[in-house]
Amino acid sequence: MNPCAIVTDRGALVYLPSGVRLYKMSEGHVVLRYKTVSKPVNVLIMSDASDKPERYCKVLYEGESWHVPAKDLYPPNLENR
């Protein structure tokens, strides 16, 4: 089951484990920049890209929007709030 399918609503909270790569992409889906998450964190979904074959979701991380592979998103970890 795709974790992103559970939380496709804009504004939904999701968990991003450490080691996941975040991508800045151009309109043509070319990677312009990337960043690796250094520690686990909860992030907000800005939009779901389920209609695109790449299956990336756009999330808000450190004040910027990033694309994340849907397979790397999980239900939120609320224990560390």
C-alpha positions in Angstrom: 0.0 0.0 0.0 1.3 3.4 -0.9 1.7 5.5 2.3 1.0 8.8 0.4 -2.4 7.4 -0.7 -3.4 7.5 3.0 -2.7 11.2 3.4 -3.3 13.0 0.1 -5.1 16.0 1.5 -3.2 19.3 1.3 -2.1 20.2 4.9 -1.9 16.6 6.1 0.9 15.8 8.4 3.3 13.0 7.3 6.5 11.4 8.7 9.8 11.7 6.8 12.5 9.3 8.1 16.2 10.3 8.1 18.1 9.6 4.9 15.3 10.4 2.6 16.2 12.7 -0.4 14.1 15.7 -1.1 14.2 17.3 -4.6 13.7 20.7 -6.2 12.4 20.1 -9.7 11.8 22.2 -12.8 8.5 22.3 -14.6 9.9 19.5 -16.9 10.7 17.4 -13.8 14.4 17.9 -14.1 16.2 17.8 -10.7 17.7 21.2 -9.9 18.7 20.5 -6.3 18.4 17.9 -3.7 18.8 17.6 0.0 19.0 14.6 2.3 17.0 14.7 5.6 19.5 14.4 8.5 17.0 13.5 11.2 13.4 12.2 11.2 10.8 14.9 11.0 7.0 15.4 10.4 6.2 17.6 7.4 3.1 19.0 5.8 1.8 17.8 2.3 1.4 20.8 0.0 0.1 18.8 -2.9 -0.2 15.1 -4.0 1.2 14.2 -7.4 -0.6 10.9 -7.6 -1.7 11.8 -11.1 1.9 11.8 -12.3 3.8 8.6 -13.1 6.7 9.6 -10.9 4.6 9.5 -7.8 6.1 12.5 -5.9 4.4 14.5 -3.3 5.2 18.1 -2.6 6.0 18.8 1.1 7.0 21.7 3.2 10.4 21.2 4.8 12.4 23.9 6.6 10.2 26.7 5.0 10.6 25.5 1.4 8.6 23.2 -0.9 10.3 20.0 -1.9 9.3 16.9 -3.9 9.5 13.6 -2.1 9.0 10.1 -3.5 5.6 8.9 -2.2 7.1 5.6 -1.1 9.2 7.5 1.5 6.2 9.1 3.3 4.6 7.5 6.3 1.8 8.3 8.8 2.9 11.0 11.2 5.0 10.2 14.2 3.2 12.0 17.0 5.2 10.6 19.9 8.0 13.1 19.5 5.9 16.3 19.6 
